[in-house]
Amino acid sequence: MSETPGTARVVFQPSGRRGNFPVGTPLLDAARTLGVYVESVCGGRGICGRCQVSVSEGAFAKEKLTSSADHLGPVTEAEARYAQLRELASDRRLSCQATIQGDMVVDVPTDAQTNRQVVRKRAENVTIAPDSTVRLVAVTVSEPDMEQPLGDADRLLEALVAESGESGLALDPALLPRVQAILRKGDWRVTAAIWRDDTHPPRVIALWPGDKQTVYGLAVDIGSTTIAAHLCDLRNGRTVTSAGTSNPQIRFGEDLMSRVSYVQMNPARLPDLVATVRAAVDALVAKLVADVGATREDVVDAVFVGNPIMHHLFLGIDPTELGGAPFALAVSGAVHTRAVDVGLELNPGARVYMLPCIAGHVGADAAAAALSTRPFEAEAMTLVVDIGTNAEILLGNRERLLAASSPTGPAFEGAEISCGQRAAPGAIERIRIDPETLEPRFKVIGLDEWSDDPEFAEKKDQVGVTGICGSGIIEAVAELYLAGVITTDGLIDGALAARSPRVVQKGRTYAYVVASEGIELTIGQTDIRAIQLAKAALYAGVKLLSDKLGNPEIERIRLAGAFGSYIDTKYAMILGLIPDCDLAEVSGIGNAAGTGARMALVNRGERRTIERVVREIEKIETALEPKFQEHFVNAMAIPNKVDPFPRLRQAVTLPEPRQMPEPGDGEEDGGRRRRRRRG
């Protein structure tokens, strides 16, 4: 709820930008004030219809507000006229006409976003030996004979058993009504898709007239922020096309616990969350098959991975038990089901396999990352971290492998940062700060030039400078530390305001101004604290696993996920996000969860491998570990209060520790007391 009378709090999704606005402000004006790009080409006259938005209904505990479409002003004449001339969905409003009358969470549909989030989950190159669950078998079936009154389906099965050697073969019941028509259309020559997973008897799941050469499988990584899907040729294992999209569930909550809280407070809306994510996947399927000139019926197998909450929501399971101890999963083992049962329009007989979850907060995506990085086969002590709103951590080698999760929150994705945004054109993704002048130079997504390049000024209007995304905020805080603007405790040195106009006073603390043309982008004390809290949670989780293993030397670090692949590993270590290690042995590995999903899709033996490994992984619940708080407090410092980081110091000159003068206003530590007031 807005704390100022006569104002309302508005949160825009999926960008995560938020602010308080006077009642009566048009939504489009609020969006522009916050740098949320909503397409509008008619100057706000309600003619073009490009600026459509919808309001998410319900109570949002994290935002401390209740959102309702009733909190928008009445439909204007221009809006009513547009709705008569063109179709306007019942849940949509024109943001140029709709005015703010109360608190709300606004969803900006992808078709209205001129600066959409960049989904950075490409298909990594990996060689996978093809041995899928589906094989194509072409047979010629004997025609019916009055002297041998065996049914068409029965003669088909006899021919398939003889050709394939599969014993116990049965026909999927969904095929029975179509068998006769398919046999006659193919003049008794047909191709069958025989599905066989080692844990289930073989089934004929699809049938085509004549000879068919190619069928496809779908591998999908459902992340809390983005969804990535890959279409694979099941004959040779090759990934033929990939696509990604923002997870539209973000309208119900930016992070996982927010979505669980939303379901708890609005139980009747659970089907909405389920339908939303399934519809997003279904839209990706349409794009993928169109890319290769195939049809949905050509897709006969699918593998899904996701964190436990996404896993449960996709399956239609209420995730509220995961919202508190003992974080009970409804199902932890691998799930076999049919595509039709999870609302996907693929081949009617298509199967779906979901990798097993490791623990209550370490999901099938972490299992898939383990499958693709294979620390369970390594000699070297290996740390695998998938950094997202919830960080999954694997540490160990072939002798012993441990897993945990740590609640980093959405700060690394730009949320909870005053000028933060998700990765989209115009977002600062790289930044350098001169230690002498304290002047910054930066690079934004969508342009190749840095801000100090003369061509940048000519091109920046193409995308704007709209905020700072996750990789940018990591570099910004680390660079501020290297330049001496902030101390090892994360405090901004206000004395530098006399030296540089970049350091300015904001209330009772200080901030650093990154850019001031157009939208002012500043990094304040609360922003730095949000990053410290997030990185400390991750580092503390790693330390807990290291403690369990006797604190061995970590020999290599692999950063998975879109965020982990785009951050500069040096700055991640300077910040203290990851432990000390030879920087040459620290690397991003891309969408490891998606790669693991593709491996399980293309090779059924990999399914048995990960099922075995998940049973053997030792699960550590960070929330129950007494030393977590101690590690967390130490990790609040940059890079760390007690860990010396000797390898990092060999590669980078770190500032000497120094004490800040006591603030004159009695506010200890420049922000910690403020953080407590914020709750």
JOSULPE-V511443 format. One record per residue. N is the residue number from 1. RES is the residue in one small letter. SS is DSSP state (hx for helix, st for strand, lp for the rest). PHI is phi in whole degrees, 0 to 359 (NA if undefined). OMEGA is omega as a letter, one per 20 degrees, with the letter a starting at -180 (none if undefined). Layout:
n = [N & N]
res = [RES & RES]
ss = [SS & SS]
phi = [PHI & PHI]
omega = [OMEGA & OMEGA]
//
This chain:
n = [1 & 2 & 3 & 4 & 5 & 6 & 7 & 8 & 9 & 10 & 11 & 12 & 13 & 14 & 15 & 16 & 17 & 18 & 19 & 20 & 21 & 22 & 23 & 24 & 25 & 26 & 27 & 28 & 29 & 30 & 31 & 32 & 33 & 34 & 35 & 36 & 37 & 38 & 39 & 40 & 41 & 42 & 43 & 44 & 45 & 46 & 47 & 48 & 49 & 50 & 51 & 52 & 53 & 54 & 55 & 56 & 57 & 58 & 59 & 60 & 61 & 62 & 63 & 64 & 65 & 66 & 67 & 68 & 69 & 70 & 71 & 72 & 73 & 74 & 75 & 76 & 77 & 78 & 79 & 80 & 81 & 82 & 83 & 84 & 85 & 86 & 87 & 88 & 89 & 90 & 91 & 92 & 93 & 94 & 95 & 96 & 97 & 98 & 99 & 100 & 101 & 102 & 103 & 104 & 105 & 106 & 107 & 108 & 109 & 110 & 111 & 112 & 113 & 114 & 115 & 116 & 117 & 118 & 119 & 120 & 121 & 122 & 123 & 124 & 125 & 126 & 127 & 128 & 129 & 130 & 131 & 132 & 133 & 134 & 135 & 136 & 137 & 138 & 139 & 140 & 141 & 142 & 143 & 144 & 145 & 146 & 147 & 148 & 149 & 150 & 151 & 152 & 153 & 154 & 155 & 156 & 157 & 158 & 159 & 160 & 161 & 162 & 163 & 164 & 165 & 166 & 167 & 168 & 169 & 170 & 171 & 172 & 173 & 174 & 175 & 176 & 177 & 178 & 179 & 180 & 181 & 182 & 183 & 184 & 185 & 186 & 187 & 188 & 189 & 190 & 191 & 192 & 193 & 194 & 195 & 196 & 197 & 198 & 199 & 200 & 201 & 202 & 203 & 204 & 205 & 206 & 207 & 208 & 209 & 210 & 211 & 212 & 213 & 214 & 215 & 216 & 217 & 218 & 219 & 220 & 221 & 222 & 223 & 224 & 225 & 226 & 227 & 228 & 229 & 230 & 231 & 232 & 233 & 234 & 235 & 236 & 237 & 238 & 239 & 240 & 241 & 242 & 243 & 244 & 245 & 246 & 247 & 248 & 249 & 250 & 251 & 252 & 253 & 254 & 255 & 256 & 257 & 258 & 259 & 260 & 261 & 262 & 263 & 264 & 265 & 266 & 267 & 268 & 269 & 270 & 271 & 272 & 273 & 274 & 275 & 276 & 277 & 278 & 279 & 280 & 281 & 282 & 283 & 284 & 285 & 286 & 287 & 288 & 289 & 290 & 291 & 292 & 293 & 294 & 295 & 296 & 297 & 298 & 299 & 300 & 301 & 302 & 303 & 304 & 305 & 306 & 307 & 308 & 309 & 310 & 311 & 312 & 313 & 314 & 315 & 316 & 317 & 318 & 319 & 320 & 321 & 322 & 323 & 324 & 325 & 326 & 327 & 328 & 329 & 330 & 331 & 332 & 333 & 334 & 335 & 336 & 337 & 338 & 339 & 340 & 341 & 342 & 343 & 344 & 345 & 346 & 347 & 348 & 349 & 350 & 351 & 352 & 353 & 354 & 355 & 356 & 357 & 358 & 359 & 360 & 361 & 362 & 363 & 364 & 365 & 366 & 367 & 368 & 369 & 370 & 371 & 372 & 373 & 374 & 375 & 376 & 377 & 378 & 379 & 380 & 381 & 382 & 383 & 384 & 385 & 386 & 387 & 388 & 389 & 390 & 391 & 392 & 393 & 394 & 395 & 396 & 397 & 398 & 399 & 400 & 401 & 402 & 403 & 404 & 405 & 406 & 407 & 408 & 409 & 410 & 411 & 412 & 413 & 414 & 415 & 416 & 417 & 418 & 419 & 420 & 421 & 422 & 423 & 424 & 425 & 426 & 427 & 428 & 429 & 430 & 431 & 432 & 433 & 434 & 435 & 436 & 437 & 438 & 439 & 440 & 441 & 442 & 443 & 444 & 445 & 446 & 447 & 448 & 449 & 450 & 451 & 452 & 453 & 454 & 455 & 456 & 457 & 458 & 459 & 460 & 461 & 462 & 463 & 464 & 465 & 466 & 467 & 468 & 469 & 470 & 471 & 472 & 473 & 474 & 475 & 476 & 477 & 478 & 479 & 480 & 481 & 482 & 483 & 484 & 485 & 486 & 487 & 488 & 489 & 490 & 491 & 492 & 493 & 494 & 495 & 496 & 497 & 498 & 499 & 500 & 501 & 502 & 503 & 504 & 505 & 506 & 507 & 508 & 509 & 510 & 511 & 512 & 513 & 514 & 515 & 516 & 517 & 518 & 519 & 520 & 521 & 522 & 523 & 524 & 525 & 526 & 527 & 528 & 529 & 530 & 531 & 532 & 533 & 534 & 535 & 536 & 537 & 538 & 539 & 540 & 541 & 542 & 543 & 544 & 545 & 546 & 547 & 548 & 549 & 550 & 551 & 552 & 553 & 554 & 555 & 556 & 557 & 558 & 559 & 560 & 561 & 562 & 563 & 564 & 565 & 566 & 567 & 568 & 569 & 570 & 571 & 572 & 573 & 574 & 575 & 576 & 577 & 578 & 579 & 580 & 581 & 582 & 583 & 584 & 585 & 586 & 587 & 588 & 589 & 590 & 591 & 592 & 593 & 594 & 595 & 596 & 597 & 598 & 599 & 600 & 601 & 602 & 603 & 604 & 605 & 606 & 607 & 608 & 609 & 610 & 611 & 612 & 613 & 614 & 615 & 616 & 617 & 618 & 619 & 620 & 621 & 622 & 623 & 624 & 625 & 626 & 627 & 628 & 629 & 630 & 631 & 632 & 633 & 634 & 635 & 636 & 637 & 638 & 639 & 640 & 641 & 642 & 643 & 644 & 645 & 646 & 647 & 648 & 649 & 650 & 651 & 652 & 653 & 654 & 655 & 656 & 657 & 658 & 659 & 660 & 661 & 662 & 663 & 664 & 665 & 666 & 667 & 668 & 669 & 670 & 671 & 672 & 673 & 674 & 675 & 676 & 677 & 678 & 679]
res = [m & s & e & t & p & g & t & a & r & v & v & f & q & p & s & g & r & r & g & n & f & p & v & g & t & p & l & l & d & a & a & r & t & l & g & v & y & v & e & s & v & c & g & g & r & g & i & c & g & r & c & q & v & s & v & s & e & g & a & f & a & k & e & k & l & t & s & s & a & d & h & l & g & p & v & t & e & a & e & a & r & y & a & q & l & r & e & l & a & s & d & r & r & l & s & c & q & a & t & i & q & g & d & m & v & v & d & v & p & t & d & a & q & t & n & r & q & v & v & r & k & r & a & e & n & v & t & i & a & p & d & s & t & v & r & l & v & a & v & t & v & s & e & p & d & m & e & q & p & l & g & d & a & d & r & l & l & e & a & l & v & a & e & s & g & e & s & g & l & a & l & d & p & a & l & l & p & r & v & q & a & i & l & r & k & g & d & w & r & v & t & a & a & i & w & r & d & d & t & h & p & p & r & v & i & a & l & w & p & g & d & k & q & t & v & y & g & l & a & v & d & i & g & s & t & t & i & a & a & h & l & c & d & l & r & n & g & r & t & v & t & s & a & g & t & s & n & p & q & i & r & f & g & e & d & l & m & s & r & v & s & y & v & q & m & n & p & a & r & l & p & d & l & v & a & t & v & r & a & a & v & d & a & l & v & a & k & l & v & a & d & v & g & a & t & r & e & d & v & v & d & a & v & f & v & g & n & p & i & m & h & h & l & f & l & g & i & d & p & t & e & l & g & g & a & p & f & a & l & a & v & s & g & a & v & h & t & r & a & v & d & v & g & l & e & l & n & p & g & a & r & v & y & m & l & p & c & i & a & g & h & v & g & a & d & a & a & a & a & a & l & s & t & r & p & f & e & a & e & a & m & t & l & v & v & d & i & g & t & n & a & e & i & l & l & g & n & r & e & r & l & l & a & a & s & s & p & t & g & p & a & f & e & g & a & e & i & s & c & g & q & r & a & a & p & g & a & i & e & r & i & r & i & d & p & e & t & l & e & p & r & f & k & v & i & g & l & d & e & w & s & d & d & p & e & f & a & e & k & k & d & q & v & g & v & t & g & i & c & g & s & g & i & i & e & a & v & a & e & l & y & l & a & g & v & i & t & t & d & g & l & i & d & g & a & l & a & a & r & s & p & r & v & v & q & k & g & r & t & y & a & y & v & v & a & s & e & g & i & e & l & t & i & g & q & t & d & i & r & a & i & q & l & a & k & a & a & l & y & a & g & v & k & l & l & s & d & k & l & g & n & p & e & i & e & r & i & r & l & a & g & a & f & g & s & y & i & d & t & k & y & a & m & i & l & g & l & i & p & d & c & d & l & a & e & v & s & g & i & g & n & a & a & g & t & g & a & r & m & a & l & v & n & r & g & e & r & r & t & i & e & r & v & v & r & e & i & e & k & i & e & t & a & l & e & p & k & f & q & e & h & f & v & n & a & m & a & i & p & n & k & v & d & p & f & p & r & l & r & q & a & v & t & l & p & e & p & r & q & m & p & e & p & g & d & g & e & e & d & g & g & r & r & r & r & r & r & r & g]
ss = [lp & lp & lp & lp & lp & lp & st & st & st & st & st & st & st & lp & lp & lp & lp & st & st & st & st & st & lp & lp & lp & st & hx & hx & hx & hx & hx & hx & hx & lp & lp & lp & lp & lp & lp & lp & lp & lp & lp & lp & lp & lp & lp & lp & lp & lp & lp & st & st & st & st & st & lp & st & st & st & lp & lp & lp & lp & st & st & st & lp & hx & hx & hx & st & lp & lp & lp & lp & hx & hx & hx & hx & hx & hx & hx & hx & hx & lp & lp & lp & lp & lp & lp & st & st & st & lp & lp & lp & lp & st & st & lp & lp & lp & st & st & st & st & lp & lp & hx & hx & hx & lp & lp & lp & lp & st & lp & lp & lp & lp & lp & lp & lp & lp & lp & lp & lp & lp & lp & st & lp & lp & st & st & st & st & st & st & st & lp & lp & lp & lp & st & lp & lp & st & lp & lp & lp & hx & hx & hx & hx & hx & hx & hx & hx & hx & hx & hx & hx & hx & lp & lp & lp & lp & lp & st & st & lp & hx & hx & hx & hx & hx & hx & hx & hx & hx & hx & hx & hx & hx & lp & lp & lp & st & st & st & st & st & st & st & lp & lp & lp & lp & lp & lp & lp & st & st & st & st & st & st & st & lp & lp & lp & lp & lp & lp & st & st & st & st & st & st & st & lp & lp & lp & st & st & st & st & st & st & st & st & lp & lp & lp & lp & lp & st & st & st & st & st & st & st & st & lp & hx & hx & hx & hx & hx & lp & lp & lp & hx & hx & hx & hx & hx & hx & hx & hx & hx & hx & lp & hx & hx & hx & hx & hx & hx & hx & hx & hx & hx & hx & hx & hx & hx & hx & hx & hx & hx & hx & hx & hx & hx & hx & hx & hx & lp & lp & lp & lp & hx & hx & hx & st & st & st & st & st & st & st & st & lp & hx & hx & hx & hx & hx & hx & hx & hx & lp & lp & lp & lp & hx & hx & hx & hx & lp & lp & lp & lp & lp & lp & lp & lp & lp & lp & lp & st & st & st & st & hx & hx & hx & hx & lp & lp & lp & lp & lp & lp & lp & lp & st & st & st & st & lp & lp & lp & lp & st & lp & lp & st & lp & hx & hx & hx & hx & hx & hx & hx & hx & hx & hx & lp & hx & hx & hx & lp & lp & lp & lp & st & st & st & st & st & lp & lp & lp & lp & st & st & st & st & st & st & lp & lp & lp & lp & st & st & st & st & st & st & lp & lp & lp & hx & hx & hx & hx & lp & lp & lp & lp & lp & lp & st & lp & lp & lp & st & lp & lp & st & st & st & st & st & st & st & lp & lp & lp & lp & lp & lp & st & st & st & st & st & lp & lp & lp & lp & lp & st & lp & lp & lp & hx & hx & hx & hx & hx & hx & hx & hx & hx & lp & lp & lp & lp & st & st & lp & hx & hx & hx & hx & hx & hx & hx & hx & hx & hx & hx & hx & hx & lp & lp & lp & st & lp & lp & lp & lp & lp & st & lp & hx & hx & hx & hx & hx & lp & lp & lp & lp & st & st & st & st & lp & lp & st & st & st & st & st & st & st & lp & lp & lp & lp & lp & st & st & st & st & hx & hx & hx & hx & hx & hx & hx & hx & hx & hx & hx & hx & hx & hx & hx & hx & hx & hx & hx & hx & hx & hx & hx & hx & lp & lp & lp & lp & lp & lp & lp & st & st & st & st & st & hx & hx & hx & hx & hx & hx & lp & lp & hx & hx & hx & hx & hx & hx & hx & lp & lp & lp & lp & lp & lp & lp & hx & hx & hx & st & st & st & lp & lp & lp & hx & hx & hx & hx & hx & hx & hx & hx & hx & hx & hx & st & hx & hx & hx & hx & hx & hx & hx & hx & hx & hx & hx & hx & hx & lp & st & st & lp & lp & hx & hx & hx & lp & lp & lp & hx & hx & hx & hx & hx & hx & hx & hx & lp & lp & lp & lp & lp & lp & lp & lp & lp & lp & hx & hx & hx & hx & hx & hx & lp & lp & lp & lp & lp & lp & lp & lp & lp & lp & lp & lp & lp & lp & lp & lp & hx & hx & hx & lp & hx & hx & hx & hx & hx & hx & hx & lp]
phi = [NA & 294 & 273 & 258 & 301 & 80 & 235 & 226 & 266 & 234 & 244 & 261 & 239 & 269 & 290 & 82 & 286 & 210 & 184 & 256 & 225 & 300 & 302 & 102 & 290 & 298 & 302 & 297 & 295 & 297 & 299 & 292 & 300 & 272 & 77 & 273 & 274 & 240 & 293 & 204 & 242 & 253 & 74 & 78 & 267 & 75 & 255 & 283 & 74 & 284 & 263 & 295 & 220 & 224 & 254 & 280 & 269 & 123 & 268 & 244 & 298 & 297 & 275 & 56 & 211 & 246 & 258 & 208 & 297 & 291 & 277 & 259 & 295 & 295 & 296 & 276 & 299 & 297 & 291 & 295 & 295 & 297 & 296 & 284 & 281 & 227 & 288 & 233 & 306 & 298 & 266 & 260 & 228 & 274 & 292 & 286 & 255 & 285 & 253 & 278 & 239 & 192 & 297 & 197 & 250 & 253 & 261 & 265 & 299 & 300 & 284 & 252 & 267 & 282 & 243 & 285 & 301 & 273 & 270 & 255 & 230 & 283 & 277 & 286 & 290 & 207 & 268 & 236 & 293 & 289 & 199 & 284 & 284 & 243 & 232 & 266 & 230 & 261 & 219 & 254 & 260 & 296 & 285 & 297 & 223 & 296 & 277 & 235 & 283 & 270 & 298 & 303 & 295 & 292 & 293 & 299 & 297 & 301 & 294 & 291 & 297 & 296 & 281 & 264 & 78 & 281 & 265 & 73 & 289 & 226 & 264 & 299 & 306 & 296 & 276 & 306 & 293 & 252 & 301 & 297 & 295 & 292 & 299 & 285 & 294 & 270 & 54 & 73 & 249 & 221 & 241 & 251 & 262 & 261 & 262 & 215 & 257 & 301 & 268 & 224 & 291 & 291 & 221 & 275 & 255 & 208 & 213 & 229 & 289 & 77 & 263 & 244 & 258 & 227 & 228 & 237 & 234 & 242 & 241 & 229 & 251 & 266 & 268 & 291 & 253 & 229 & 237 & 240 & 229 & 230 & 256 & 241 & 282 & 286 & 287 & 244 & 81 & 282 & 280 & 266 & 196 & 222 & 205 & 217 & 204 & 290 & 282 & 293 & 296 & 300 & 294 & 266 & 157 & 290 & 248 & 296 & 294 & 296 & 287 & 297 & 299 & 298 & 294 & 298 & 275 & 227 & 302 & 290 & 267 & 307 & 302 & 293 & 296 & 295 & 296 & 296 & 288 & 295 & 295 & 295 & 294 & 297 & 294 & 294 & 301 & 301 & 292 & 297 & 291 & 294 & 302 & 250 & 69 & 259 & 236 & 300 & 292 & 281 & 263 & 243 & 213 & 211 & 234 & 238 & 226 & 179 & 292 & 305 & 287 & 295 & 304 & 292 & 295 & 296 & 280 & 83 & 262 & 296 & 268 & 297 & 295 & 277 & 276 & 202 & 304 & 271 & 55 & 282 & 281 & 291 & 212 & 248 & 284 & 300 & 248 & 250 & 209 & 253 & 301 & 297 & 284 & 246 & 73 & 258 & 266 & 240 & 303 & 307 & 262 & 301 & 259 & 233 & 236 & 246 & 300 & 291 & 271 & 275 & 201 & 305 & 236 & 234 & 262 & 293 & 291 & 292 & 297 & 294 & 296 & 296 & 296 & 278 & 268 & 55 & 296 & 290 & 247 & 269 & 283 & 289 & 290 & 242 & 251 & 243 & 233 & 256 & 269 & 212 & 295 & 228 & 274 & 263 & 234 & 237 & 220 & 151 & 208 & 289 & 281 & 197 & 227 & 244 & 221 & 204 & 231 & 220 & 279 & 285 & 77 & 271 & 300 & 290 & 256 & 98 & 285 & 67 & 248 & 303 & 249 & 280 & 205 & 283 & 296 & 207 & 308 & 99 & 278 & 290 & 245 & 223 & 209 & 228 & 237 & 292 & 292 & 271 & 268 & 64 & 278 & 265 & 225 & 213 & 233 & 250 & 296 & 107 & 231 & 275 & 277 & 276 & 294 & 270 & 277 & 306 & 289 & 298 & 299 & 285 & 256 & 297 & 293 & 296 & 234 & 78 & 237 & 254 & 171 & 235 & 270 & 302 & 297 & 291 & 290 & 299 & 293 & 298 & 293 & 295 & 293 & 299 & 293 & 296 & 276 & 83 & 286 & 239 & 273 & 297 & 274 & 86 & 267 & 283 & 279 & 295 & 298 & 286 & 298 & 287 & 263 & 216 & 290 & 287 & 262 & 232 & 275 & 232 & 69 & 261 & 232 & 242 & 217 & 249 & 270 & 278 & 210 & 229 & 280 & 73 & 280 & 285 & 248 & 233 & 250 & 260 & 298 & 290 & 294 & 297 & 296 & 297 & 292 & 299 & 297 & 293 & 289 & 292 & 297 & 294 & 297 & 297 & 297 & 297 & 297 & 298 & 295 & 298 & 302 & 296 & 266 & 85 & 52 & 286 & 288 & 277 & 267 & 205 & 232 & 238 & 259 & 259 & 88 & 298 & 294 & 298 & 278 & 256 & 281 & 281 & 298 & 297 & 290 & 298 & 283 & 300 & 293 & 88 & 286 & 235 & 286 & 297 & 193 & 301 & 302 & 292 & 258 & 247 & 208 & 274 & 239 & 72 & 279 & 298 & 294 & 295 & 295 & 297 & 296 & 295 & 297 & 290 & 287 & 278 & 228 & 294 & 297 & 293 & 294 & 293 & 299 & 288 & 296 & 292 & 297 & 297 & 294 & 269 & 296 & 273 & 261 & 245 & 265 & 300 & 295 & 260 & 271 & 296 & 274 & 301 & 296 & 298 & 297 & 296 & 298 & 296 & 281 & 293 & 287 & 250 & 284 & 194 & 286 & 240 & 281 & 279 & 54 & 296 & 291 & 298 & 294 & 290 & 261 & 224 & 275 & 266 & 298 & 286 & 301 & 215 & 263 & 278 & 297 & 298 & 299 & 284 & 268 & 80 & 270 & 302 & 59 & 65 & 164 & 293 & 294 & 299 & 297 & 294 & 295 & 290 & 83]
omega = [r & a & a & r & r & r & r & a & a & r & r & r & j & a & a & r & a & r & r & a & r & r & a & r & r & a & a & r & r & r & a & r & a & a & r & a & r & a & r & a & a & r & r & a & r & a & a & r & a & a & a & r & r & a & r & a & r & r & r & a & a & a & a & r & r & a & r & r & r & r & r & r & a & r & a & r & a & a & r & r & r & a & r & a & a & a & r & a & a & a & a & r & r & a & r & a & a & a & a & r & a & a & r & r & a & r & r & a & a & a & r & a & r & r & a & r & r & r & a & r & a & r & r & r & r & r & a & r & a & r & a & r & a & r & r & r & r & a & r & a & r & a & a & a & a & a & r & a & r & a & r & a & a & r & r & a & r & a & a & r & a & a & a & a & a & r & r & a & r & a & r & a & a & a & a & a & a & a & a & a & a & r & a & r & r & a & r & r & a & r & a & r & r & r & r & r & a & a & a & r & a & r & r & a & a & a & r & r & r & a & r & a & a & r & a & r & a & r & a & r & r & r & a & a & a & r & r & a & a & r & a & r & a & r & a & r & a & r & a & r & a & r & r & r & r & r & a & r & a & r & r & a & a & a & a & a & r & a & r & r & r & r & r & a & a & a & a & a & r & r & r & r & r & a & a & a & r & r & r & r & a & r & r & r & a & a & a & a & r & a & a & r & r & r & r & a & r & a & a & r & a & r & a & r & r & r & a & a & r & r & a & a & r & r & a & a & r & a & a & r & r & a & r & a & j & r & a & r & r & r & a & a & r & a & r & r & r & a & a & a & r & r & a & r & r & r & a & a & a & r & r & r & r & a & r & r & a & a & a & r & r & a & r & r & r & r & r & r & r & a & a & a & r & r & a & r & a & r & a & r & a & r & r & a & r & a & r & r & r & a & r & a & r & r & r & r & a & r & a & a & a & r & r & r & r & a & a & a & a & a & a & r & r & r & a & r & a & r & a & r & r & a & r & r & a & r & r & a & r & r & r & a & r & a & a & a & a & r & a & r & a & r & a & r & r & r & r & a & r & a & r & r & a & a & a & a & a & a & a & r & r & a & a & r & a & a & r & r & a & a & r & a & r & a & a & a & r & r & r & r & a & a & r & r & r & a & r & r & r & a & r & a & a & r & a & r & r & a & a & r & r & r & a & r & r & a & a & r & a & r & r & a & r & a & a & r & a & r & r & r & r & r & a & a & a & r & r & r & r & r & r & a & a & a & r & r & r & a & r & r & r & a & r & r & r & r & a & a & a & r & r & r & r & a & r & a & r & a & a & r & a & a & a & a & a & r & r & a & r & a & r & r & r & r & a & r & r & a & a & a & r & a & r & a & r & a & r & a & r & a & a & r & r & r & r & r & r & r & r & r & a & a & a & r & r & r & r & r & a & r & r & a & a & r & a & a & r & a & r & r & a & a & a & a & a & a & a & a & r & r & a & a & r & a & r & r & r & i & a & a & a & a & a & a & a & a & r & a & r & a & a & r & a & r & r & r & r & a & r & r & a & r & a & a & r & a & a & r & r & r & a & r & r & a & r & r & r & r & none]
//
